[in-house]
């Protein structure tokens, strides 16, 4: 797989809690913020570590240990994990939504979309760090949708 779909242990060990909801955030690189924040918000990025808030009903997307956070309205893209209205983006590199993944499961009895994404990431054509608000590969989210929709297919 391409480097964007591999985990980096030094970032995984960083821990911080969202000041809005109190849940643990996931470290995210500065490059993610600079590509996804609206232009007028980019100058407000400080030289500190930022974290992604994965809480669906929290409007905070990125937050530092101390200081101002960035909210869903501050981004150029919709944050799939925080959306309730379709189309809910899942794969930002290839344009797959939650509904597309679920329809694919129904039509094929397995996830051909997951296979397509995995194949494409192996060629290095994904850009998860700059397209996905979480700053990471979407394959985990795709697997979660498969598991939630059809638990018997989660081993794919």
KEZA-458660 format. One line per field, with one value per atom (N, C-alpha, C): z, x, y; residue number from 0; atom name. Coordinates in steps of 0.1 Angstrom, whole numbers, plus 2048, in hexadecimal, padded with zeros to 3 digits. Each point is the difference from the previous one (the first is absolute). Layout:
REM KEZA-458660
Z: [Z;...]
X: [X;...]
Y: [Y;...]
resi: [NUM;...]
name: [CA;...]
END
This chain:
REM KEZA-458660
Z: [800;800;800;7FC;800;80E;802;80D;808;7F9;807;807;7FC;807;80A;803;80A;80D;80C;80C;804;807;805;80F;806;80F;808;7FC;808;801;7F6;800;808;800;807;80F;805;80F;805;7F8;805;804;80B;805;804;7FC;805;7FF;808;801;7FA;7F9;7FA;80C;800;80A;800;7F4;7FE;806;7FB;804;80A;802;80A;7FA;7F4;7FB;7FA;800;7FB;7F1;7FC;7F2;7FA;7F3;7F9;7FA;802;7FA;7F1;7FB;7F2;7FC;7F4;7FC;7FB;801;7FC;7F1;7F8;7F1;7FE;809;7FE;803;80A;803;7F5;7FB;7F6;7F3;7FD;7F4;801;80C;802;806;807;806;7F5;802;7F7;801;7F4;7FF;80B;804;80B;80D;802;80D;801;7F4;800;808;800;807;810;804;80E;805;7F7;804;808;80C;808;7FE;804;7FF;80D;801;80B;7FA;808;7FC;800;7F6;7FF;800;804;801;7F9;7FB;7F9;80B;801;809;7F9;804;7F9;804;80A;805;7F6;7FC;7F5;803;80D;802;806;7FF;804;7F4;800;7F4;7FF;80A;7FF;7F7;7F6;7F8;804;801;804;80D;809;80C;805;806;806;80E;807;80F;807;7FB;806;7F5;800;7F6;7F8;7F5;7F8;7F7;7FF;7F8;7F3;7F6;7F3;7FF;7FB;800;7F2;7FF;7F3;7F6;804;7F7;7FB;806;7FC;7F5;7FD;7F5;7F3;7F5;7F2;7FD;808;7FD;80B;7FD;80B;807;80D;808;802;7F9;7FF;80E;809;80D;808;7FC;807;7F9;7F4;7F8;803;7FE;801;7F4;7F7;7F3;7F4;7F8;7F4;7F6;7F8;800;80B;807;80A;7FB;7FF;7FA;809;7FA;807;7FA;7F3;7F9;7F9;804;7FB;7F3;7FF;7F4;7F4;801;7F5;7FF;80A;7FF;805;808;804;80D;800;80B;808;80B;808;7F8;7FA;7F8;7F4;7FA;7F5;805;80C;806;804;806;804;7F3;7F6;7F4;7F9;800;7FB;807;80D;808;7FC;7FE;7FD;7F2;7F6;7F3;7FD;808;7FD;80B;80B;80B;807;7FC;806;7FC;805;7FD;7F5;7F4;7F5;802;806;802;809;80B;809;7F8;7F7;7F8;7F7;7FA;7F7;807;80C;807;804;805;804;7F5;7F4;7F4;7FC;800;7FC;80A;80D;80A;7FE;7FC;7FD;7F5;7F7;7F5;804;80C;805;7FB;7FA;7FA;80A;80D;80A;806;805;807;80D;808;80C;809;802;809;7FD;7F3;7FC;7FB;7FF;7FC;80B;808;80B;80C;806;80C;80B;801;80B;7FD;7F4;7FC;7FF;7FE;7FF;7F6;7FD;7F7;804;7F7;802;802;7FD;800;80E;80B;80D;800;7FB;800;7F7;7F4;7F7;807;807;807;80B;806;80A;7FB;7F4;7F9;7FC;7FB;7FC;80D;80B;80C;805;800;805;7F7;7F3;7F7;7FE;800;7FE;808;80D;809;7FA;7F8;7FB;7F5;7FB;7F5;806;80D;806;7FF;7FD;7FE;7F3;7F7;7F3;801]
X: [808;7F8;809;7FA;808;802;809;804;7F5;7F6;7F5;7F7;801;7F7;808;80C;808;7FF;801;7FF;80E;801;80C;800;808;7FF;803;809;803;7F3;7F8;7F4;7F5;800;7F5;802;80C;802;7FC;7FD;7FC;7F1;7FD;7F2;7FC;7F4;7FA;7F1;7F9;7F1;7FA;7F6;7F8;7FA;802;7FB;7F1;7FA;7F2;7F8;804;7F9;807;80D;808;806;7FD;805;80E;807;80E;800;809;802;80B;801;80A;80A;80D;80A;7FE;801;7FF;80B;806;80B;7FB;809;7FE;7FC;805;7FD;7F1;7FA;7F2;7F8;803;7FA;802;80C;803;7F8;7FD;7F9;7F1;7FB;7F1;7F9;808;7FA;7FD;7F5;7FD;80C;803;80B;802;7F4;801;804;7FF;803;80E;807;80E;809;800;809;7FF;7F5;7FE;806;806;807;80D;801;80C;80A;80C;80B;7FF;7F5;7FE;7FA;7FF;7F9;7F1;7F9;7F2;7FA;7F4;7F9;7F2;7FC;7F3;7F6;7F5;7F5;7F7;800;7F7;7F2;7FC;7F2;7F6;7F7;7F6;7F8;7FC;7F7;808;80D;808;804;7FE;804;80F;807;80F;805;809;807;80F;807;80E;802;808;803;80E;806;80D;7FF;80B;7FF;7FA;805;7FB;7FE;7F5;7FE;7F3;7FF;7F3;7FF;7F4;7FD;7FB;7FF;7FA;7F3;7F6;7F3;7FC;7F5;7FB;7FE;7FB;7FE;80D;80B;80E;806;7FA;806;7FA;807;7FC;7F7;801;7F9;7F7;7F7;7F7;808;7FE;807;7F7;802;7F7;7FB;80A;7FC;7F7;7FF;7F8;7F3;7FE;7F4;7F5;7F4;7F4;7F8;802;7F8;809;7FA;807;802;80A;80A;80B;803;80A;80D;80A;80C;808;806;808;80E;801;80D;802;809;802;809;807;809;7F9;7F6;7FA;7F1;7FB;7F2;7F5;803;7F6;7F9;7F3;7F7;7FB;7FA;7FA;7F6;7F7;7F5;806;80B;806;806;806;806;7F5;7F5;7F5;7F9;7FE;7FA;809;80D;809;7FF;7FE;7FF;7F3;7F5;7F4;800;806;801;809;80B;80B;802;7F9;802;80E;807;80E;803;80B;804;80A;7FB;80A;806;7FA;805;80D;7FE;80C;80C;7FD;80B;806;7F8;804;809;7FC;808;80D;800;80C;80A;7FB;808;806;7F8;805;80A;7FE;80A;80E;7FF;80D;808;7F9;807;805;7FD;804;7F8;7F4;7F8;7F7;800;7F8;807;7F9;805;7F9;7FF;7F7;804;80D;805;7FB;7FD;7FC;7F1;7FA;7F2;7F6;804;7F7;802;7F5;801;807;7FF;807;80F;804;80E;806;7F7;804;7F7;805;7F9;7F1;7F7;7F2;7FD;809;7FD;7FA;804;7FB;7F1;7FD;7F2;7F7;806;7F9;7FD;80A;7FE;7F5;800;7F5;7F2;7FF;7F3;7FC;809;7FD;7FC;807;7FD;7F2;7FD;7F3;7F5;802;7F5;7FE;80B;7FF;80B;7FE;80A;807;7F8;806;80A;800;80A;80C;801;80A;80E;801;80D;807;7FA;805;80D]
Y: [7F4;80C;80C;80B;80D;804;80A;804;806;806;806;7F6;7F4;7F6;7F7;805;7F9;809;7F9;808;804;80B;805;800;7F7;7FE;80C;809;80C;809;801;808;7F9;7F3;7F8;802;802;801;80E;80A;80D;7FF;806;7FF;80E;804;80D;7FE;808;800;80C;7FF;80B;808;80D;809;801;7FD;801;7F4;7F4;7F4;7F7;802;7F8;7F3;7FD;7F3;801;7F5;800;802;809;803;7F7;800;7F8;80A;7FE;80A;801;80C;803;80A;7FE;808;80E;809;80E;801;7F7;800;7FE;7F8;7FD;80D;807;80D;80A;802;80A;7FD;7F4;7FC;801;7FD;7FF;80C;808;80C;80A;808;80B;80A;806;809;80A;806;80A;7FA;7F3;7FA;7FB;7FE;7FB;808;80E;808;7FD;7FB;7FD;7F3;7F8;7F4;804;7FB;803;7F4;802;7F6;7F7;7F9;7F6;7F4;7F6;7F3;802;7FB;800;7F2;7FF;7F3;801;7F5;7FF;7FB;807;7FB;7F7;7F3;7F6;7FF;809;7FF;805;7F8;804;80C;802;80C;80C;800;80B;808;80D;808;803;7FD;802;7F5;804;7F7;7FF;80B;800;808;7FB;808;7FE;80A;7FE;7FD;7FE;7FD;80D;80B;80D;80A;807;80A;7FD;808;7FF;7F4;7FB;7F4;805;7F6;802;7F8;805;7FA;7FC;7F8;7FB;80B;80B;80C;806;7FC;806;7F7;7F5;7F7;802;7FD;801;7F4;7F5;7F3;7FC;7F8;7FB;7F5;7FF;7F6;7F4;7F6;7F4;7FB;7FE;7FB;809;80D;809;804;7F9;803;7F6;805;7F7;800;809;801;7FB;7F8;7FB;80C;7FF;7F5;802;7F5;801;7FB;809;7FB;7F7;7F6;7F6;800;7FE;800;80D;808;80D;800;7F6;7FF;7FB;7F7;7FA;803;808;805;7F6;7F6;7F7;805;7FE;804;7F4;802;7F5;7F9;807;7F9;7F8;805;7F8;7F3;801;7F3;7F7;805;7F7;7FA;808;7FB;7F5;802;7F7;7F2;801;7F3;7F9;807;7FA;7FA;808;7FB;7F4;800;7F6;7F6;802;7F6;801;80A;802;80F;804;80E;801;803;802;80E;809;80D;7FF;7F8;7FF;7FA;7F6;7FA;80B;808;80B;809;805;80A;7F9;7F4;7F9;7FF;7FC;7FF;80D;80B;80D;805;7FD;805;7FA;7F3;7F9;806;807;807;80E;804;80D;80C;7FD;80B;807;7FC;807;80B;80A;80B;803;7F6;801;80B;802;80B;80E;802;80D;801;7F5;7FF;7FC;7F7;7FB;808;806;808;7F9;7F3;7F9;7FF;803;7FF;7F2;7F7;7F2;7F8;7F4;7F7;7FD;7FF;7FE;7F1;7F7;7F2;7FB;806;7FC;804;80C;804;7F7;7FD;7F7;7F3;7FA;7F4;801;80C;802;800;806;801;7F2;7F8;7F2;7F8;802;7F8;805;80D;805;7FB;800;7FD;7F1;7F9;7F1;7F9;7FE;7FA;7F3;7F9;7F3;803;80C;803;807;803;808;7FA;7F3;7FA;803;807;803;809]
resi: [0;0;0;1;1;1;2;2;2;3;3;3;4;4;4;5;5;5;6;6;6;7;7;7;8;8;8;9;9;9;10;10;10;11;11;11;12;12;12;13;13;13;14;14;14;15;15;15;16;16;16;17;17;17;18;18;18;19;19;19;20;20;20;21;21;21;22;22;22;23;23;23;24;24;24;25;25;25;26;26;26;27;27;27;28;28;28;29;29;29;30;30;30;31;31;31;32;32;32;33;33;33;34;34;34;35;35;35;36;36;36;37;37;37;38;38;38;39;39;39;40;40;40;41;41;41;42;42;42;43;43;43;44;44;44;45;45;45;46;46;46;47;47;47;48;48;48;49;49;49;50;50;50;51;51;51;52;52;52;53;53;53;54;54;54;55;55;55;56;56;56;57;57;57;58;58;58;59;59;59;60;60;60;61;61;61;62;62;62;63;63;63;64;64;64;65;65;65;66;66;66;67;67;67;68;68;68;69;69;69;70;70;70;71;71;71;72;72;72;73;73;73;74;74;74;75;75;75;76;76;76;77;77;77;78;78;78;79;79;79;80;80;80;81;81;81;82;82;82;83;83;83;84;84;84;85;85;85;86;86;86;87;87;87;88;88;88;89;89;89;90;90;90;91;91;91;92;92;92;93;93;93;94;94;94;95;95;95;96;96;96;97;97;97;98;98;98;99;99;99;100;100;100;101;101;101;102;102;102;103;103;103;104;104;104;105;105;105;106;106;106;107;107;107;108;108;108;109;109;109;110;110;110;111;111;111;112;112;112;113;113;113;114;114;114;115;115;115;116;116;116;117;117;117;118;118;118;119;119;119;120;120;120;121;121;121;122;122;122;123;123;123;124;124;124;125;125;125;126;126;126;127;127;127;128;128;128;129;129;129;130;130;130;131;131;131;132;132;132;133;133;133;134;134;134;135;135;135;136;136;136;137;137;137;138;138;138;139;139;139;140;140;140;141;141;141;142;142;142;143;143;143;144;144;144;145;145;145;146;146;146;147;147;147;148;148;148;149;149;149;150;150;150;151;151;151;152;152;152;153;153;153;154;154;154;155;155;155]
name: [N;CA;C;N;CA;C;N;CA;C;N;CA;C;N;CA;C;N;CA;C;N;CA;C;N;CA;C;N;CA;C;N;CA;C;N;CA;C;N;CA;C;N;CA;C;N;CA;C;N;CA;C;N;CA;C;N;CA;C;N;CA;C;N;CA;C;N;CA;C;N;CA;C;N;CA;C;N;CA;C;N;CA;C;N;CA;C;N;CA;C;N;CA;C;N;CA;C;N;CA;C;N;CA;C;N;CA;C;N;CA;C;N;CA;C;N;CA;C;N;CA;C;N;CA;C;N;CA;C;N;CA;C;N;CA;C;N;CA;C;N;CA;C;N;CA;C;N;CA;C;N;CA;C;N;CA;C;N;CA;C;N;CA;C;N;CA;C;N;CA;C;N;CA;C;N;CA;C;N;CA;C;N;CA;C;N;CA;C;N;CA;C;N;CA;C;N;CA;C;N;CA;C;N;CA;C;N;CA;C;N;CA;C;N;CA;C;N;CA;C;N;CA;C;N;CA;C;N;CA;C;N;CA;C;N;CA;C;N;CA;C;N;CA;C;N;CA;C;N;CA;C;N;CA;C;N;CA;C;N;CA;C;N;CA;C;N;CA;C;N;CA;C;N;CA;C;N;CA;C;N;CA;C;N;CA;C;N;CA;C;N;CA;C;N;CA;C;N;CA;C;N;CA;C;N;CA;C;N;CA;C;N;CA;C;N;CA;C;N;CA;C;N;CA;C;N;CA;C;N;CA;C;N;CA;C;N;CA;C;N;CA;C;N;CA;C;N;CA;C;N;CA;C;N;CA;C;N;CA;C;N;CA;C;N;CA;C;N;CA;C;N;CA;C;N;CA;C;N;CA;C;N;CA;C;N;CA;C;N;CA;C;N;CA;C;N;CA;C;N;CA;C;N;CA;C;N;CA;C;N;CA;C;N;CA;C;N;CA;C;N;CA;C;N;CA;C;N;CA;C;N;CA;C;N;CA;C;N;CA;C;N;CA;C;N;CA;C;N;CA;C;N;CA;C;N;CA;C;N;CA;C;N;CA;C;N;CA;C;N;CA;C;N;CA;C;N;CA;C;N;CA;C;N;CA;C;N;CA;C;N;CA;C;N;CA;C;N;CA;C;N;CA;C;N;CA;C;N;CA;C;N;CA;C;N;CA;C;N;CA;C;N;CA;C;N;CA;C;N;CA;C;N;CA;C;N;CA;C;N;CA;C;N;CA;C]
END
